Amino acid sequence: MARSNSSNTLVVPQASAALDQLKYEAAQELGIQIPQDGYYGNFSTRDAGSLGGYITRKLVQIAEQQLSGSSQFR
C-alpha cells in the first residue's frame, strides 16, 4: 500500500492497520472502489465525502459504545 502524504499523524500509530481495515470495510459497504495503488487523483469528491462521513459515523458509534460500557460493535 502506498504511503499517504497527509500531514495528519495518528495519536496511536499502532491503530493504522485497524483504521485501514475500517476504510476498506466502509468502502465495500458503500460500493466504493478504493484505488489499490494509493493514488486518489481519480477518486471523486462525492465518493471521498461519503466514505469520510461514513467512517466518522462508525468511529463515533464505536466511541459511544465504549463509553457506555457496551462491547458490541455493529
Secondary structure, 3 states (H helix, E strand, C coil): CCCCCCCCCCCCHHHHHHHHHHHHHHHHHHCCCCCCCCCCCCCCHHHHHHHHHHHHHHHHHHHHHHHHCCCCCC
